[in-house]
Amino acid sequence: MNDDVYWFPGTLEELSSFETSVKGRLGFTLRMVQNGMNPDNVSPFRGPIKELKAAGRDSEFRLAFVAYPETTYVLHVFKKDTHGGLAVPDKIRRLIMDRAKQAEQMHAAHLKGRR
């Protein structure tokens, strides 16, 4: 189990703006991931990146993350129009990929500092 969550700038604030039921579902599922479980609303994104999905009244909501044994890095949260198809827009996909690289570097530095 890891208790540490690193929220990239703006992610926690964005999550806070979501519908109450969506916030609850994503928060509960994130805690399950931290406890080593594999909930049904977690899906692969790319490489080590995974995303949580939660349906709202008119939209889908997503939380992209990378989980290491010591820390979970929340890379991005966003509201996805259901009318836009299945694909994540390129701008958002690039942001998530860039932040995943940053998370990998931060995690490596954290492990190096513990030696």
DSSP file (Angstrom, degrees, kcal/mol; ACC not computed):
  #  RESIDUE AA STRUCTURE BP1 BP2  ACC     N-H-->O    O-->H-N    N-H-->O    O-->H-N    TCO  KAPPA ALPHA  PHI   PSI    X-CA   Y-CA   Z-CA
    1    1 A M              0   0    0      0, 0.0     2,-0.4     0, 0.0    34,-0.2   0.000 360.0 360.0 360.0 139.3    0.0    0.0    0.0
    2    2 A N        -     0   0    0     32,-1.6    68,-0.1     1,-0.1    69,-0.1  -0.984 360.0-173.8-121.2 135.0    1.2    3.5   -0.7
    3    3 A D        +     0   0    0     -2,-0.4     2,-0.4    67,-0.2    68,-0.1   0.569  57.6  97.7 -98.0 -11.8   -0.3    6.5    1.1
    4    4 A D  E     -a   71   0A   0     66,-0.8    68,-2.3    30,-0.1     2,-0.4  -0.658  46.7-179.7 -87.0 130.2    1.5    9.2   -0.9
    5    5 A V  E     -a   72   0A   0     -2,-0.4     2,-0.6    66,-0.2    68,-0.2  -0.997  12.3-158.2-125.2 126.6   -0.3   10.9   -3.8
    6    6 A Y  E     -a   73   0A   0     66,-2.8    68,-2.9    -2,-0.4     2,-0.6  -0.928   8.9-158.6-103.6 120.7    1.4   13.5   -5.8
    7    7 A W  E     -a   74   0A   0     -2,-0.6     3,-0.1    66,-0.2    68,-0.1  -0.878  16.2-131.6 -99.6 116.0   -1.1   15.8   -7.6
    8    8 A F    >>  -     0   0    0     66,-2.2     3,-2.4    -2,-0.6     4,-0.5  -0.326  51.4 -69.6 -60.7 151.4    0.4   17.6  -10.6
    9    9 A P  T 34 S+     0   0    0      0, 0.0    -1,-0.2     0, 0.0     0, 0.0  -0.126 120.6   9.0 -49.8 129.7   -0.5   21.3  -10.5
   10   10 A G  T 3> S+     0   0    0     -3,-0.1     4,-2.2    66,-0.1     5,-0.2   0.183  99.6 102.4  89.2 -16.2   -4.1   21.9  -11.2
   11   11 A T  H <> S+     0   0    0     -3,-2.4     4,-2.5     2,-0.2     5,-0.2   0.922  82.0  44.7 -70.1 -43.3   -5.2   18.3  -11.0
   12   12 A L  H  X S+     0   0    0     -4,-0.5     4,-2.1     2,-0.2    -1,-0.2   0.901 114.6  49.9 -67.2 -39.1   -6.7   18.4   -7.5
   13   13 A E  H  > S+     0   0    0      2,-0.2     4,-0.8     1,-0.2    -1,-0.2   0.904 111.3  49.0 -64.4 -41.2   -8.5   21.7   -8.2
   14   14 A E  H >< S+     0   0    0     -4,-2.2     3,-1.0     1,-0.2     4,-0.4   0.926 110.2  50.7 -64.3 -44.5   -9.9   20.3  -11.4
   15   15 A L  H >< S+     0   0    0     -4,-2.5     3,-1.6     1,-0.3    -1,-0.2   0.895 104.8  58.7 -59.1 -39.7  -11.1   17.1   -9.6
   16   16 A S  H 3< S+     0   0    0     -4,-2.1    -1,-0.3     1,-0.3    -2,-0.2   0.735  99.7  58.2 -62.6 -22.6  -12.8   19.3   -7.0
   17   17 A S  T << S+     0   0    0     -3,-1.0    -1,-0.3    -4,-0.8    -2,-0.2   0.561  87.8 100.2 -85.1  -7.7  -14.9   20.9   -9.7
   18   18 A F  S <  S-     0   0    0     -3,-1.6     5,-0.0    -4,-0.4    -3,-0.0  -0.263  89.8 -76.5 -75.0 163.9  -16.4   17.6  -10.8
   19   19 A E     >  -     0   0    0      1,-0.1     4,-2.7     4,-0.1     3,-0.3  -0.241  45.5-114.5 -54.8 146.9  -19.9   16.4   -9.8
   20   20 A T  H  > S+     0   0    0      1,-0.2     4,-2.3     2,-0.2     5,-0.2   0.888 115.5  50.2 -55.7 -44.6  -20.0   15.1   -6.3
   21   21 A S  H  > S+     0   0    0      1,-0.2     4,-2.1     2,-0.2    -1,-0.2   0.870 111.6  49.0 -65.3 -35.1  -20.8   11.5   -7.4
   22   22 A V  H  > S+     0   0    0     -3,-0.3     4,-2.9     2,-0.2     5,-0.3   0.924 109.9  50.9 -69.5 -45.3  -17.9   11.5   -9.8
   23   23 A K  H  X S+     0   0    0     -4,-2.7     4,-2.6     1,-0.2     5,-0.2   0.920 112.0  48.6 -56.7 -44.2  -15.4   12.9   -7.2
   24   24 A G  H  X S+     0   0    0     -4,-2.3     4,-2.5    -5,-0.2     5,-0.2   0.919 112.7  46.5 -63.1 -45.2  -16.5   10.1   -4.9
   25   25 A R  H  X S+     0   0    0     -4,-2.1     4,-2.4     2,-0.2    -2,-0.2   0.934 116.0  44.2 -64.4 -46.9  -16.1    7.4   -7.4
   26   26 A L  H  X S+     0   0    0     -4,-2.9     4,-2.5     2,-0.2    -2,-0.2   0.911 115.3  48.3 -66.4 -41.5  -12.7    8.6   -8.6
   27   27 A G  H  X S+     0   0    0     -4,-2.6     4,-1.9    -5,-0.3    -2,-0.2   0.917 113.1  47.1 -64.0 -43.9  -11.4    9.2   -5.1
   28   28 A F  H  X S+     0   0    0     -4,-2.5     4,-1.8    -5,-0.2    -2,-0.2   0.912 114.0  48.0 -63.6 -43.1  -12.6    5.8   -3.9
   29   29 A T  H  X S+     0   0    0     -4,-2.4     4,-2.3    -5,-0.2    -2,-0.2   0.888 108.3  54.0 -67.3 -39.0  -11.1    4.0   -6.9
   30   30 A L  H  X S+     0   0    0     -4,-2.5     4,-2.2     1,-0.2    -1,-0.2   0.905 107.9  50.9 -61.1 -40.6   -7.8    5.8   -6.5
   31   31 A R  H  X S+     0   0    0     -4,-1.9     4,-1.4     2,-0.2    -1,-0.2   0.887 107.7  53.2 -63.4 -39.1   -7.7    4.6   -2.9
   32   32 A M  H  <>S+     0   0    0     -4,-1.8     5,-2.5     2,-0.2     3,-0.2   0.916 108.2  50.2 -61.3 -43.1   -8.3    1.0   -4.1
   33   33 A V  H ><5S+     0   0    0     -4,-2.3     3,-2.0     1,-0.2    -2,-0.2   0.919 107.4  53.7 -60.8 -44.1   -5.4    1.4   -6.6
   34   34 A Q  H 3<5S+     0   0    0     -4,-2.2   -32,-1.6     1,-0.3    -1,-0.2   0.806 105.6  55.0 -60.2 -29.3   -3.2    2.6   -3.7
   35   35 A N  T 3<5S-     0   0    0     -4,-1.4    -1,-0.3    -3,-0.2    -2,-0.2   0.291 125.0-103.0 -88.7   9.7   -4.2   -0.5   -1.8
   36   36 A G  T < 5S+     0   0    0     -3,-2.0    -3,-0.2     1,-0.3     2,-0.1   0.578  77.6 134.2  84.3   9.7   -3.0   -2.8   -4.6
   37   37 A M      < -     0   0    0     -5,-2.5    -1,-0.3    -6,-0.2    -2,-0.0  -0.467  52.0-138.7 -88.6 164.3   -6.5   -3.6   -6.0
   38   38 A N        -     0   0    0     -2,-0.1     4,-0.1     4,-0.0    -5,-0.1  -0.753  24.9-159.8-123.2  82.8   -7.5   -3.5   -9.7
   39   39 A P    >   -     0   0    0      0, 0.0     3,-1.3     0, 0.0   -10,-0.0  -0.126  27.2-113.3 -63.5 160.4  -11.0   -1.9   -9.8
   40   40 A D  T 3  S+     0   0    0      1,-0.3    -2,-0.0     3,-0.0     0, 0.0   0.661 111.6  59.5 -70.9 -16.7  -13.2   -2.4  -12.8
   41   41 A N  T 3  S+     0   0    0      2,-0.0    12,-1.9    11,-0.0     2,-0.5   0.146  83.4  98.3-101.0  21.4  -13.1    1.2  -13.9
   42   42 A V  E <   +B   52   0A   0     -3,-1.3    10,-0.2    10,-0.2     8,-0.0  -0.915  49.4 172.5-104.3 132.3   -9.3    1.3  -14.4
   43   43 A S  E     -B   51   0A   0      8,-2.5     8,-2.8    -2,-0.5     2,-0.1  -0.965  36.6 -95.7-137.2 155.8   -8.0    0.8  -17.9
   44   44 A P  E     +B   50   0A   0      0, 0.0     6,-0.3     0, 0.0     3,-0.1  -0.392  32.5 178.2 -67.3 145.9   -4.6    1.0  -19.6
   45   45 A F  E     -     0   0A   0      4,-2.7     2,-0.2     2,-0.2     5,-0.2   0.739  64.7 -39.8-108.6 -63.2   -3.8    4.3  -21.2
   46   46 A R  E >  S-B   49   0A   0      3,-1.1     3,-2.2     1,-0.1    -1,-0.1  -0.811 101.6 -31.4-168.5 129.3   -0.2    3.8  -22.6
   47   47 A G  T 3  S-     0   0    0      1,-0.3    -2,-0.2    -2,-0.2    -1,-0.1  -0.364 130.4 -12.9  58.9-130.9    2.7    2.0  -21.0
   48   48 A P  T 3  S+     0   0    0      0, 0.0    19,-0.5     0, 0.0     2,-0.3   0.549 113.4 106.3 -79.1  -5.3    2.6    2.3  -17.3
   49   49 A I  E <   +B   46   0A   0     -3,-2.2    -4,-2.7    17,-0.1    -3,-1.1  -0.556  46.9 179.5 -79.4 135.1   -0.1    5.0  -17.4
   50   50 A K  E     -BC  44  65A   0     15,-2.6    15,-2.8    -2,-0.3     2,-0.4  -0.865  13.4-145.0-126.8 164.5   -3.6    4.0  -16.5
   51   51 A E  E     -BC  43  64A   0     -8,-2.8    -8,-2.5    -2,-0.3     2,-0.4  -0.992   5.2-143.1-134.8 143.6   -6.8    5.9  -16.3
   52   52 A L  E     -BC  42  63A   0     11,-2.8    11,-1.8    -2,-0.4     2,-0.4  -0.795  21.3-156.4 -95.2 143.4   -9.8    5.8  -14.0
   53   53 A K  E     + C   0  62A   0    -12,-1.9     2,-0.3    -2,-0.4     9,-0.2  -0.964  15.6 173.2-124.9 140.4  -13.2    6.4  -15.7
   54   54 A A  E     - C   0  61A   0      7,-2.2     7,-2.9    -2,-0.4     2,-0.4  -0.984  25.4-131.9-145.2 134.3  -16.4    7.7  -14.1
   55   55 A A  E     - C   0  60A   0     -2,-0.3     5,-0.2     5,-0.2     2,-0.1  -0.686  23.8-172.2 -87.3 135.5  -19.6    8.6  -15.9
   56   56 A G        -     0   0    0      3,-3.4    -1,-0.0    -2,-0.4     5,-0.0  -0.370  45.2 -80.4-107.1-167.3  -21.3   11.8  -15.0
   57   57 A R  S    S+     0   0    0      1,-0.2     3,-0.1    -2,-0.1    -2,-0.0   0.929 122.4   0.3 -63.0 -46.2  -24.7   13.2  -16.0
   58   58 A D  S    S+     0   0    0      1,-0.0    24,-0.6     2,-0.0     2,-0.3   0.420 128.8  38.4-123.9  -1.9  -23.6   14.4  -19.4
   59   59 A S  E    S- D   0  81A   0     22,-0.1    -3,-3.4    23,-0.1     2,-0.4  -0.900  71.0-111.5-145.3 167.6  -20.0   13.5  -19.7
   60   60 A E  E     -CD  55  80A   0     20,-2.4    20,-3.9    -2,-0.3     2,-0.4  -0.840  30.5-151.8 -99.4 144.8  -17.3   11.0  -19.0
   61   61 A F  E     -CD  54  79A   0     -7,-2.9    -7,-2.2    -2,-0.4     2,-0.3  -0.941  11.3-166.2-120.0 142.4  -14.6   12.0  -16.4
   62   62 A R  E     -CD  53  78A   0     16,-2.9    16,-2.3    -2,-0.4     2,-0.4  -0.945  15.6-167.2-132.0 148.8  -11.1   10.7  -16.4
   63   63 A L  E     -CD  52  77A   0    -11,-1.8   -11,-2.8    -2,-0.3     2,-0.4  -0.960  14.9-157.8-133.7 114.5   -8.1   10.6  -14.1
   64   64 A A  E     +CD  51  76A   0     12,-3.1    11,-2.1    -2,-0.4    12,-1.3  -0.772  24.5 159.9 -95.2 137.2   -4.8    9.6  -15.6
   65   65 A F  E     -CD  50  74A   0    -15,-2.8   -15,-2.6    -2,-0.4     2,-0.4  -0.963  37.0-142.5-150.8 163.5   -2.1    8.2  -13.2
   66   66 A V  E     - D   0  73A   0      7,-1.9     7,-3.1    -2,-0.3     2,-0.5  -0.998  23.8-155.2-127.7 129.5    1.0    6.3  -12.7
   67   67 A A  E     + D   0  72A   0    -19,-0.5     5,-0.2    -2,-0.4    -2,-0.0  -0.924  14.2 176.7-113.1 126.1    1.3    4.1   -9.6
   68   68 A Y        -     0   0    0      3,-2.9    -2,-0.0    -2,-0.5   -66,-0.0  -0.787  47.2-102.9-112.0 162.5    4.6    3.0   -8.0
   69   69 A P  S    S+     0   0    0      0, 0.0     3,-0.1     0, 0.0    -1,-0.0   0.840 121.4  34.6 -55.6 -32.7    4.8    1.0   -4.8
   70   70 A E  S    S+     0   0    0      1,-0.2   -66,-0.8   -68,-0.1     2,-0.3   0.793 126.9  16.3 -92.6 -30.2    5.7    4.2   -2.8
   71   71 A T  E     -a    4   0A   0    -68,-0.1    -3,-2.9   -69,-0.1     2,-0.5  -0.996  55.0-144.5-148.8 144.7    3.7    6.9   -4.6
   72   72 A T  E     -aD   5  67A   0    -68,-2.3   -66,-2.8    -2,-0.3     2,-0.6  -0.961  19.7-153.0-108.8 129.3    0.8    7.4   -7.0
   73   73 A Y  E     -aD   6  66A   0     -7,-3.1    -7,-1.9    -2,-0.5     2,-0.8  -0.906   3.7-150.8-105.7 116.5    1.2   10.3   -9.4
   74   74 A V  E     -aD   7  65A   0    -68,-2.9   -66,-2.2    -2,-0.6    -9,-0.2  -0.788  17.6-179.0 -87.4 111.9   -2.0   11.9  -10.6
   75   75 A L  E     -     0   0A   0    -11,-2.1     2,-0.3    -2,-0.8   -10,-0.2   0.875  56.7 -19.4 -82.9 -41.5   -1.0   13.2  -14.0
   76   76 A H  E     - D   0  64A   0    -12,-1.3   -12,-3.1   -65,-0.1     2,-0.4  -0.963  47.7-156.7-166.4 146.4   -4.2   14.8  -15.2
   77   77 A V  E     + D   0  63A   0     -2,-0.3     2,-0.3   -14,-0.2   -14,-0.2  -0.987  26.9 162.3-127.0 143.2   -8.0   14.9  -14.6
   78   78 A F  E     - D   0  62A   0    -16,-2.3   -16,-2.9    -2,-0.4     2,-0.5  -0.998  40.0-117.0-159.3 158.4  -10.4   15.9  -17.3
   79   79 A K  E     - D   0  61A   0     -2,-0.3     2,-0.6   -18,-0.2   -18,-0.2  -0.866  32.2-157.0 -96.6 127.3  -14.0   15.9  -18.4
   80   80 A K  E     - D   0  60A   0    -20,-3.9   -20,-2.4    -2,-0.5     2,-0.2  -0.929  15.4-127.2-113.6 122.2  -14.4   14.2  -21.8
   81   81 A D  E >   - D   0  59A   0     -2,-0.6     3,-1.1   -22,-0.2   -22,-0.1  -0.453  10.0-145.4 -62.9 132.1  -17.3   14.9  -24.0
   82   82 A T  G >  S+     0   0    0    -24,-0.6     3,-0.7     1,-0.2    -1,-0.2   0.677  98.1  63.7 -72.8 -15.7  -19.1   11.7  -24.9
   83   83 A H  G 3  S+     0   0    0      1,-0.2    -1,-0.2     3,-0.0     3,-0.1   0.629  86.4  74.1 -80.2 -13.6  -19.8   13.2  -28.3
   84   84 A G  G <  S-     0   0    0     -3,-1.1     3,-0.2     1,-0.3    -1,-0.2   0.368 102.2-117.3 -84.7   6.4  -16.1   13.4  -29.2
   85   85 A G    <   -     0   0    0     -3,-0.7    -1,-0.3     1,-0.2     0, 0.0  -0.363  42.2 -60.6  86.5-171.9  -15.6    9.7  -29.8
   86   86 A L  S    S+     0   0    0     -3,-0.1    -1,-0.2    -2,-0.1     2,-0.1   0.768 100.6  96.4 -84.7 -27.4  -13.4    7.3  -27.9
   87   87 A A  S    S-     0   0    0     -3,-0.2     3,-0.0     1,-0.1    -3,-0.0  -0.334  73.8-124.3 -72.0 143.9  -10.0    9.0  -28.5
   88   88 A V        -     0   0    0      1,-0.1     5,-0.1    -2,-0.1    -1,-0.1  -0.719  42.6 -99.1 -79.9 133.0   -8.4   11.3  -26.0
   89   89 A P     >  -     0   0    0      0, 0.0     4,-2.6     0, 0.0     3,-0.4  -0.202  29.5-118.5 -54.5 144.6   -7.6   14.6  -27.7
   90   90 A D  H  > S+     0   0    0      1,-0.2     4,-2.9     2,-0.2     5,-0.2   0.861 111.7  55.8 -54.3 -42.4   -4.0   14.9  -28.8
   91   91 A K  H  > S+     0   0    0      1,-0.2     4,-1.8     2,-0.2    -1,-0.2   0.912 112.4  42.2 -60.0 -43.4   -3.3   18.0  -26.6
   92   92 A I  H  > S+     0   0    0     -3,-0.4     4,-2.5     2,-0.2    -2,-0.2   0.903 113.0  53.0 -70.4 -41.6   -4.4   16.1  -23.5
   93   93 A R  H  X S+     0   0    0     -4,-2.6     4,-2.4     1,-0.2    -2,-0.2   0.917 110.0  48.3 -60.3 -44.0   -2.6   12.9  -24.5
   94   94 A R  H  X S+     0   0    0     -4,-2.9     4,-2.7     2,-0.2    -1,-0.2   0.904 110.5  51.5 -63.8 -41.7    0.7   14.8  -24.9
   95   95 A L  H  X S+     0   0    0     -4,-1.8     4,-2.5    -5,-0.2    -2,-0.2   0.929 111.1  47.7 -60.1 -45.7    0.2   16.5  -21.5
   96   96 A I  H  X S+     0   0    0     -4,-2.5     4,-2.0     1,-0.2    -2,-0.2   0.919 112.5  48.6 -62.4 -44.4   -0.3   13.2  -19.9
   97   97 A M  H  X S+     0   0    0     -4,-2.4     4,-1.8     2,-0.2    -2,-0.2   0.907 111.8  49.3 -63.9 -42.1    2.7   11.6  -21.6
   98   98 A D  H  X S+     0   0    0     -4,-2.7     4,-2.0     1,-0.2    -2,-0.2   0.913 112.2  48.0 -62.8 -43.2    4.9   14.6  -20.6
   99   99 A R  H  X S+     0   0    0     -4,-2.5     4,-2.7     1,-0.2    -1,-0.2   0.840 106.4  57.3 -68.7 -31.7    3.8   14.4  -17.0
  100  100 A A  H  X S+     0   0    0     -4,-2.0     4,-2.3     2,-0.2    -1,-0.2   0.903 106.8  49.3 -63.9 -40.1    4.4   10.6  -16.9
  101  101 A K  H  X S+     0   0    0     -4,-1.8     4,-2.1     2,-0.2    -2,-0.2   0.918 111.6  48.9 -63.2 -43.0    8.0   11.3  -17.9
  102  102 A Q  H  X S+     0   0    0     -4,-2.0     4,-2.8     1,-0.2    -2,-0.2   0.911 110.2  51.4 -61.9 -42.1    8.3   13.9  -15.2
  103  103 A A  H  X S+     0   0    0     -4,-2.7     4,-2.8     1,-0.2    -1,-0.2   0.900 108.1  51.9 -62.8 -40.7    6.7   11.5  -12.7
  104  104 A E  H  X S+     0   0    0     -4,-2.3     4,-2.3     2,-0.2    -1,-0.2   0.917 112.3  45.8 -61.6 -43.2    9.3    8.8  -13.6
  105  105 A Q  H  X S+     0   0    0     -4,-2.1     4,-2.3     2,-0.2    -2,-0.2   0.905 113.4  49.3 -66.1 -42.1   12.1   11.3  -13.1
  106  106 A M  H  X S+     0   0    0     -4,-2.8     4,-2.3     2,-0.2    -2,-0.2   0.908 112.1  48.7 -63.4 -41.8   10.7   12.4   -9.8
  107  107 A H  H  X S+     0   0    0     -4,-2.8     4,-2.5     2,-0.2    -2,-0.2   0.918 110.5  49.9 -66.0 -43.6   10.2    8.9   -8.6
  108  108 A A  H  X S+     0   0    0     -4,-2.3     4,-2.4     1,-0.2    -1,-0.2   0.908 111.9  48.8 -61.0 -41.7   13.8    7.9   -9.6
  109  109 A A  H  X S+     0   0    0     -4,-2.3     4,-2.2     2,-0.2    -1,-0.2   0.895 110.2  52.0 -64.7 -39.8   15.1   11.0   -7.7
  110  110 A H  H  X S+     0   0    0     -4,-2.3     4,-0.9     2,-0.2    -2,-0.2   0.925 111.6  45.8 -62.5 -45.1   13.0   10.0   -4.7
  111  111 A L  H >X S+     0   0    0     -4,-2.5     4,-0.5     1,-0.2     3,-0.5   0.889 111.6  52.0 -66.5 -38.5   14.4    6.5   -4.7
  112  112 A K  H >< S+     0   0    0     -4,-2.4     3,-1.0     1,-0.2    -1,-0.2   0.885 107.0  53.7 -63.9 -38.6   18.0    7.7   -5.1
  113  113 A G  H 3< S+     0   0    0     -4,-2.2    -1,-0.2     1,-0.2    -2,-0.2   0.703 102.0  59.3 -68.8 -20.4   17.5   10.1   -2.2
  114  114 A R  H <<        0   0    0     -4,-0.9    -1,-0.2    -3,-0.5    -2,-0.2   0.612 360.0 360.0 -84.1 -12.6   16.4    7.2    0.1
  115  115 A R    <<        0   0    0     -3,-1.0    -1,-0.2    -4,-0.5    -2,-0.1   0.487 360.0 360.0 -77.3 360.0   19.7    5.3   -0.4
